[in-house]
Amino acid sequence: MSCRRSRGVVLQRCELTYGAESSAPEAVAVAVEGSSLTVTAVAAGTAMVTVTATDPDGLSAAQSAEVTVEAGSIFRDDFDTNASRNNWTLYNVDFRVVDGVLRLSGTHSQFLGSADHVLETQATEWVLTTRLARSATDEPVLVYWRTGHDRFSLFRLAILDFSDGDNWWLAVWDEQADGYQGISQFAGNSDAIAEPGEFMEISFSHQNGEFALTAGDTELFRLSSAGRIGGVRLGDMVDRVVEIWLGVGANGERGLFDWVDLTGTGIAAEEASGSAPPGVEFLPRTKDPDRMRLGAPAEVPLSGKNR
């Protein structure tokens, strides 16, 4: 059936077909079924969504609108009272909130201690931030998160004065090697790492194709998600946050946490049960000297020696 027009006005009902396009499908996805448009938030970002209507004669009209997806709050604990204890499962630690600050103390003579929170809603395009302090240069304070990746399942940041002069080290747990792996870009010494007893904000993020770590206002690294480690794309390793741990050393070593906050695009969480992070034996101050560099985009094997 043709559509009769007079001076651009449709005089007879037309059977129109519709299409839609998103300028940034990684942030906003669109789908059309009949005359119904579905817009789905995929990740934080902005996209121009264009809808086109076409009549049987091939004439068409389009209309566009800007759609913004903002990162939402996934989890936050301000440690206002000891009621925060209900948010965490404890492994080899004493958990006490004093004046709005969580004081974690290791209770085992050999094993690291941690407080574990399994997320009810997992996060992509995420930012994980905590305000923390260590109690002494030889006592580590730790932040872990589980990635959901089959092989590289967990990252662990250790704030500690290591024997090689570094004062921070981000290691990744390799299920194939059954140990933590070291990558040269994931360690260093920075004046932004606060002295014992002084609080600082530590922030990890995976957004817009980049993986970054900052201490206060100082960027410790920012890497493309296209880099590969052991045959695996970095972006696939850090795509989501499934579980969070806050940790300390063994045998009375302490860490202080003012708050922890995770924002991002929420996705349905698969059923999961919490556990202590792997590799909880005493954290040595000596790291593997043969750490490899992240390949971008070439594949680079991991050293396989850090445990």
N, C-alpha and C positions, 0 to 999 in steps of 0.2 A: 504494500500500500504506500502510495506517495503522500507527502504532506503538502497540502495546498497552502499557499502563503499570499498575503496581500500586504505589501510594504513591510515585510519582515515579520508580520503577525501570523501565527499558526491558526488557520481556520478549521482544521480537522485534526483530531487526535492522532499522534504519531506513535509508533512502536520504537522507542528509543533504546539504544544500547549504551551501557556505561562502562567506563574504565577509570582506573585510578593509578597514580604513580607517586612514590615518595622520593624526594631528593636525597634522603639519608635513611635507607632501609635498615641500617645497623642501629638506628635510634627509634625510628617510627616505621612500622610495617602496615601496609594497607591491603585490603582485599575487597572485591566486589562480587556480590551474588544477586543477580537480577538488578533491582534498583536500590539495594541495601549496601551501604559502605561500612566496612569495619576497620577501625584504626586501632592498632595495638602498640602499646609502649614496649620497646625492646630494651632500651638503655637510655641513660641520660644524654640529652642532646636536642638539637633543633632540626626540623625538616620542613620543607615546603611540600604540602600534599596538594596534588592537582587532580581534579575530577573532570572527566570529559564525557559529554553526552553526544551521541551520533545518531542521526535519523537514517531512514532507509535510502535516502538519496545521497548519503555520504557527507552531508553537511554536519558540522559539529560546532560545539561551543564548550569552552573550558572555564573552570573557576578554581582558584588556588587559595589556600589558607596556610598560614604558618602554625606548626604544632610544636610545642616545647615539652619535653619530658624532663622533669626535675628529679634529681636523686632524692630518695626518701630515706627516712630513718629506719634502719633495720634493727639495731640493738644499741642501747646505751645503759651504762650503770655509773651513777655518780658517787656511789659508795657513801651515801648520806648516813646510813645506820647499818647495824649488823644484820638487818633484814636482807641486805644484798647477798648474804650467805646462801639464800635460797636460789639464787641465779647460777650457782657454781657447784661443781663436783670437785672435791679436793683430793689431791694425791701427794702425800708426804709433805704437807704444809699445815701451818696454823694460820687461820684466817681471822683477823681482827680489824674492825673499823674504829679508828680513833680520830675525833675531830674532822670527820668527813674524808679521811684518807684510809685506804686499805693498806694494812701492814701484813705482808706475807712473810712467814718465817719457815725455813726448811726444817723438817723434823727427822729426817733420816740421815744416818751417818755417811752414806755413800751416794744416795740417789738425789737427783734434782727434784725440787718440789714444784707443783703447778696447781692452778685452779682452772677448771675446764667448763666452757659454756658451749653446748650444742645449739646451733641456731634453728629456730622454728621456721624462719624464712631465710633462705640462702641469698647471697648477693652477687650480682655481676656489675661491671662498671662501678667499682667500689672504692671507698676510701676508709681505711681503718686507722684510727688515731687514738693515742693514749697519752696521758700526762703522768710521767713516772719519775722516780729517783732511785738511785742505788745507795746503799748505806756505806760502802767502802770500795776502794779501787780493786780489791781482790775478791769481791763478792758480786757475782753476775746478777743482772736483772734481765729477764727474758720475756719475749713476746713471740707466740707461735700462732699460726693459723693453718687449718687443713684446707687443701685445695679441691679435693674431690677427684684429682687426676689419678689414674690407675698406677702410674709409676712414680711420678714426683708428687708425693701425696701431702707434703707438709713443708712449710718454711719456718725457720727459727732465727730470730734476731737476738744476739747476745751482746749486751753492753758490759764490757769488761776490759781491763788493761791487760792485753795479751803480751806474751813475751817478745813478739816481733815488732812491738810498737803500735799495733792497731788497737783502737778502743771500741770498735764495733765490727760485727761479723754476722752476715746473713747467710745461713746455710740451708740447703734443701735436702730433704730426706728422699733417698733413692730406694724404692722397694726392691729393685733388682740387685743392688749392691748391699742391701740391708744395712745402710749407714748414711750419715750426713755427707754431702758433697760440698766442696768449696769451689767458688768461682771468683776470679780476681776482682771483678767489678763489684762484688758483693762484700767487700771488706775495706777497712781503711782507718785512718786516724783523723779526727776532726775536732776543732775547737768548739764546735757546736754541741758536742757531747758534754753534758754538764758534769761538774765535779760532784763527788759523793755528797749527799744531803741536799743537793740543788735539783729542783724539778725542771723537766724539759718536756716538750711535746714531740713525740715520735709519730710520723704519719707514713703509712704505706698506701699506695694507690695503683689501680689498674684502670685507666680511662683513656678513651680515644686512641687506642693502639700503643700506649706507652705504660711502662711499669716504672714506678718511682718510689724513692725513700727520702724523706726529709727529716731533719732534726731542727726544731724551731723554724727559723726562716732560711735555713741552709739546706740546699739540695745535695744529698749525698750521692745519688745517682739518678739518672733518667735514661731508660733504655727502650729501644723499639721492641714491640711485641713480636716482630718478625724474626728476631734472633732465634737460633736453634741450639739446644743443649742435648747431647746424647741422642740426636735424631728427632727430638721433640721441639716443637715451636714454643717459645717462651710464653706467648699469649695463651696457648692451650694449658700451660702449667698453672698460670695465675688467673685464669678466667673467673674463678668464683671463690668465695669464702664460705666454708661449710661449718667450721668449728673454730673457736678461739680459746687459747690458753694464755694465762699470765703466769710467769714462773720466776723462781729464785734458785739459788744454789742449795747445797746440802748442809746439814748439821748446824742449824741456827742462823745461816746466812739469810739476809733480809732484803726485801724490795718494797718500795712504796708506790702506790697507784692512786692518783687523785680521781681519775675517771677513765672510761674507755668508751669509744663511740664508733659505730659502723654505719655508714650510709651507702646507698647504691640503689640499683634496680632489683627489687625483690623477685625471687623465683621460688616456685614450690620446692620444698625440701623433701628429699627422699627420707624414709624412715631410717633413723640412725641412733646409735647409743654411744654415749661418751666413754672415753678411756683416757688413760695417761698417754702423753705423747711418747713416741719411740725414742730410743737413745737417751734414757734418763740417768745413765751412769754419770759420775762426776765430770763436769765440764773442764777439760784441760786448758791451760793458758797457752799451750803451744798448738798452733794450727798446722795443717799440712802445707809445706812450702811449695808443693807442685800444683797449686791450684791453676785450673785452666781458665782461659778467657771465654766469655760468651761470644759465640759466632753470630755475625749479622751480615748476611743471612746464612753463611756457610755453617755446616754442622761441626761442632767441637765436642769431643768426648770429655766426660768428667774424670777427675782424678781417681775417685773411688777409694780414697784413703781416710777421709775424715769420719770419725765415729763419735 
